[in-house]
């Protein structure tokens, strides 16, 4: 199929892009296009104007300070996965990137586009939640900053308001360790269930802090706070990780679809959490079932 007719605009500044979005309520923003172009061709989207933001140089910038990594919304998946400075600052980004689709999509797709699309099975929303990221948003009322936990609101739904644009994602430089695991029908497919975790160890080797996030198991990535609490203050070990993983799966109400049943997702979720934690804490024996 072919896309419906639309006007095309290619602004060179954020201000120009915002003016176009304000003038055309049904406009769509083109970043990497890996989700939007199929939607256009299938006529699931029919904007009057396509606002191509790829000419806005500011949105492709990467900056790193001793305390913060800032990724412009147009930074491509491939760059995130191959840039040693990015992986060094926030290791979870480097761990998750190889799981995203396939090479051609990683070369073109953008982190901001993925986050704005808000597929509950996508990797970046979960990574941002586990890494305590903040979304930098520009709009007609001025800039604002939204924590990752308040950005993804449901299936294909975010905190972006009409006329707003996701400009950048800010990550605190990681002080601890990270782990990532997911299961998909084939490599490159969306995850049926996945887990992204961060763990900070204290001077005594015990867990000082942790974030445990599941994705593909709800309408958005979700933190599993009971698992996080179980880890805090404890010395890492295989038994502890199994307990935390079990707590992470409690109360899950995942969807059933053509990829996997709700029951399958409930059974696999603790396995993904256990594997991610085991990798983060270098405990390969904890990856195995009890």
C-alpha positions as CSV (number, residue, x, y, z in Angstrom):
1,X,0.0,0.0,0.0
2,X,1.0,3.6,-0.4
3,X,0.8,6.4,2.1
4,X,-2.1,8.9,1.9
5,X,-1.3,12.4,0.5
6,X,0.5,14.7,2.9
7,X,2.4,18.0,2.9
8,X,6.1,17.8,3.8
9,X,8.1,20.2,5.9
10,X,11.8,20.0,6.9
11,X,12.5,22.6,9.7
12,X,16.1,23.4,10.6
13,X,15.5,24.5,14.2
14,X,13.4,23.4,17.1
15,X,11.5,26.7,17.0
16,X,10.5,26.1,13.4
17,X,9.4,22.6,14.2
18,X,7.2,23.8,17.1
19,X,5.6,26.4,14.9
20,X,4.7,23.8,12.3
21,X,3.2,21.6,15.0
22,X,1.2,24.5,16.4
23,X,-0.1,25.3,12.9
24,X,-1.2,21.8,12.1
25,X,-2.9,19.9,14.9
26,X,-2.8,16.5,13.0
27,X,0.9,16.8,12.0
28,X,3.2,13.9,12.6
29,X,6.9,14.1,13.4
30,X,9.3,12.1,11.3
31,X,12.5,11.0,13.2
32,X,13.8,7.6,12.2
33,X,10.5,6.6,10.6
34,X,10.8,3.0,11.5
35,X,7.3,3.0,13.1
36,X,5.7,5.9,11.3
37,X,6.4,4.9,7.7
38,X,4.7,1.5,8.0
39,X,1.8,3.2,9.8
40,X,1.5,5.6,6.8
41,X,1.7,2.9,4.2
42,X,-0.9,0.8,6.0
43,X,-3.0,4.0,6.3
44,X,-3.1,3.7,10.1
45,X,-2.0,7.3,10.2
46,X,-3.0,10.1,7.8
47,X,-1.4,13.4,8.8
48,X,-2.0,16.5,6.7
49,X,1.7,17.5,7.3
50,X,4.8,15.4,7.9
51,X,7.4,17.4,10.0
52,X,10.8,15.9,9.2
53,X,13.1,16.9,12.1
54,X,16.2,15.2,10.8
55,X,17.7,18.6,9.7
56,X,17.7,19.9,13.3
57,X,21.4,19.4,14.2
58,X,20.8,20.1,17.9
59,X,18.6,17.0,18.2
60,X,21.5,14.7,17.2
61,X,24.0,16.0,19.8
62,X,25.5,13.9,22.5
63,X,27.1,15.5,25.6
64,X,28.7,14.0,28.6
65,X,29.8,15.5,31.9
66,X,31.1,13.8,35.0
67,X,27.5,13.5,36.3
68,X,25.2,13.4,33.3
69,X,24.8,11.9,29.8
70,X,22.5,13.9,27.5
71,X,21.3,12.2,24.3
72,X,19.5,14.2,21.7
73,X,16.2,12.7,20.5
74,X,17.7,12.0,17.0
75,X,20.6,9.9,18.3
76,X,20.5,6.6,16.3
77,X,20.3,3.2,18.0
78,X,23.5,2.2,16.3
79,X,25.5,5.1,17.7
80,X,24.2,4.3,21.2
81,X,25.3,0.6,20.8
82,X,28.8,1.4,19.4
83,X,29.9,4.5,21.3
84,X,32.2,3.4,24.1
85,X,31.7,6.7,26.0
86,X,27.9,6.2,26.0
87,X,28.2,2.6,27.2
88,X,30.8,3.7,29.8
89,X,28.5,6.4,31.2
90,X,25.3,4.3,31.2
91,X,26.1,0.6,30.7
92,X,22.5,-0.4,30.4
93,X,22.2,1.5,27.1
94,X,25.0,-0.7,25.6
95,X,23.5,-3.9,27.0
96,X,20.1,-3.3,25.6
97,X,21.0,-2.0,22.1
98,X,21.8,-5.3,20.4
99,X,18.3,-6.6,21.2
100,X,16.7,-3.8,19.2
101,X,15.4,-5.1,15.9
102,X,18.1,-5.6,13.2
103,X,21.1,-3.7,11.9
104,X,19.3,-1.6,9.2
105,X,16.7,-0.5,11.7
106,X,19.3,0.3,14.4
107,X,21.1,2.4,11.8
108,X,18.1,4.6,11.1
109,X,15.9,4.4,14.2
110,X,16.2,7.0,17.0
111,X,16.0,6.8,20.7
112,X,13.5,9.8,20.8
113,X,11.3,8.2,18.2
114,X,11.1,4.9,20.1
115,X,10.3,6.7,23.4
116,X,7.6,8.8,21.7
117,X,6.1,5.8,20.0
118,X,5.8,4.1,23.5
119,X,5.4,0.5,22.4
120,X,5.2,-1.4,25.8
121,X,7.5,-4.1,24.4
122,X,10.3,-1.7,23.3
123,X,13.6,-1.7,25.1
124,X,14.4,2.1,25.4
125,X,11.4,3.0,27.6
126,X,12.4,0.2,30.1
127,X,16.0,1.2,30.0
128,X,15.2,4.9,30.7
129,X,13.0,3.9,33.7
130,X,15.7,1.6,35.1
131,X,18.4,4.2,34.5
132,X,16.4,7.0,36.1
133,X,16.4,9.1,33.0
134,X,14.6,12.4,32.5
135,X,12.9,13.5,29.3
136,X,13.7,17.0,28.1
137,X,10.6,18.3,26.3
138,X,10.1,21.5,24.2
139,X,6.7,23.0,23.5
140,X,4.7,26.2,23.1
141,X,4.6,26.8,26.8
142,X,8.4,26.4,27.1
143,X,10.7,23.6,28.1
144,X,9.8,21.1,30.8
145,X,11.4,17.9,32.2
146,X,9.5,14.7,32.8
147,X,10.9,11.7,34.7
148,X,10.9,8.4,32.8
149,X,8.4,7.0,35.2
150,X,5.9,9.7,34.3
151,X,6.5,9.7,30.6
152,X,5.1,6.4,29.4
153,X,1.4,6.4,30.2
154,X,0.2,3.3,28.3
155,X,0.2,1.6,24.9
156,X,1.4,4.2,22.4
157,X,0.7,7.0,24.9
158,X,3.1,9.4,26.5
159,X,3.1,12.6,28.6
160,X,3.8,14.6,25.4
161,X,1.2,17.3,25.0
162,X,-0.2,18.6,21.7
163,X,2.5,20.7,19.9
164,X,5.3,19.3,22.1
165,X,8.5,17.6,20.9
166,X,10.8,15.3,22.8
167,X,14.2,17.0,22.5
168,X,16.6,15.0,24.6
169,X,17.0,12.3,27.2
170,X,19.2,13.0,30.3
171,X,20.7,10.1,32.2
172,X,22.7,10.3,35.5
173,X,26.1,8.7,35.0
174,X,25.8,5.2,36.4
175,X,27.4,4.5,39.8
176,X,26.6,0.8,39.9
177,X,26.1,-2.2,37.7
178,X,23.5,-3.1,35.1
179,X,21.8,-6.2,33.6
180,X,19.4,-6.8,30.8
181,X,17.6,-9.8,29.5
182,X,14.6,-10.5,27.2
183,X,13.0,-13.3,25.3
184,X,11.6,-13.0,21.8
185,X,10.4,-15.4,19.2
186,X,13.4,-14.5,17.0
187,X,16.4,-12.3,17.6
188,X,15.3,-8.8,16.6
189,X,11.6,-9.3,17.3
190,X,9.9,-7.2,20.0
191,X,10.3,-8.8,23.4
192,X,7.6,-11.0,24.8
193,X,9.0,-10.2,28.2
194,X,12.1,-8.4,29.3
195,X,13.9,-7.0,32.3
196,X,16.3,-4.1,32.8
197,X,18.0,-3.7,36.2
198,X,20.5,-1.5,37.9
199,X,22.3,-2.4,41.1
200,X,24.5,-0.2,43.3
201,X,26.8,-2.0,45.8
202,X,27.9,-0.3,49.0
203,X,31.5,-0.5,50.5
204,X,30.5,-3.6,52.4
205,X,29.5,-5.4,49.2
206,X,25.8,-5.3,50.0
207,X,23.1,-3.9,47.8
208,X,22.8,-0.2,48.5
209,X,20.1,0.5,45.8
210,X,18.4,-1.3,43.0
211,X,15.9,-0.7,40.2
212,X,14.1,-3.6,38.7
213,X,12.0,-3.0,35.6
214,X,9.8,-5.3,33.5
215,X,8.6,-4.6,30.0
216,X,6.3,-6.5,27.6
217,X,4.4,-7.5,30.7
218,X,2.0,-4.6,31.0
219,X,0.8,-1.6,29.0
220,X,4.1,0.2,29.8
221,X,7.4,-0.6,31.5
222,X,6.9,-1.1,35.3
223,X,9.1,-1.0,38.3
224,X,8.9,-3.9,40.6
225,X,9.4,-2.2,44.0
226,X,9.0,-5.3,46.1
227,X,11.9,-6.9,44.4
228,X,14.0,-3.7,44.8
229,X,13.2,-3.6,48.6
230,X,14.2,-7.3,48.9
231,X,17.6,-6.6,47.4
232,X,18.5,-3.5,49.4
233,X,20.8,-4.0,52.3
234,X,21.5,-7.6,51.4
235,X,24.6,-9.5,50.3
236,X,24.1,-10.7,46.7
237,X,23.7,-14.5,46.3
238,X,21.8,-16.9,44.1
239,X,19.0,-17.5,46.7
240,X,18.5,-13.7,47.2
241,X,18.2,-13.2,43.4
242,X,15.6,-16.0,43.1
243,X,13.6,-14.4,45.9
244,X,13.8,-11.0,44.3
245,X,12.8,-12.4,40.9
246,X,9.8,-14.2,42.4
247,X,8.7,-10.9,44.0
248,X,9.1,-9.1,40.7
249,X,6.5,-11.4,39.1
250,X,3.9,-11.2,41.9
251,X,0.7,-9.5,40.9
252,X,1.6,-9.3,37.2
253,X,-1.4,-9.0,34.9
254,X,0.2,-9.2,31.4
255,X,-1.7,-9.2,28.2
256,X,-2.3,-12.2,25.9
257,X,-1.6,-11.7,22.2
258,X,-0.5,-13.6,19.1
259,X,3.1,-13.6,20.4
260,X,2.5,-15.1,23.9
261,X,-0.2,-15.8,26.4
262,X,-0.5,-14.0,29.7
263,X,0.4,-17.2,31.5
264,X,3.6,-17.6,29.5
265,X,4.6,-14.0,30.3
266,X,3.9,-14.6,34.0
267,X,6.1,-17.7,34.0
268,X,9.0,-16.1,32.1
269,X,9.1,-12.7,33.8
270,X,10.9,-13.9,37.0
271,X,13.4,-15.8,34.8
272,X,14.3,-12.6,32.9
273,X,14.7,-10.7,36.2
274,X,16.9,-13.4,37.7
275,X,19.1,-13.5,34.6
276,X,19.4,-9.7,34.4
277,X,20.3,-9.5,38.1
278,X,22.8,-12.4,37.8
279,X,24.6,-10.7,34.9
280,X,24.6,-7.4,36.7
281,X,26.2,-8.9,39.8
282,X,28.4,-11.4,38.0
283,X,26.7,-14.4,39.6
284,X,26.4,-16.9,36.7
285,X,25.2,-19.6,39.0
286,X,22.1,-17.5,39.8
287,X,21.0,-17.6,36.2
288,X,20.1,-21.3,36.7
289,X,16.7,-22.4,38.0
290,X,16.6,-23.5,41.6
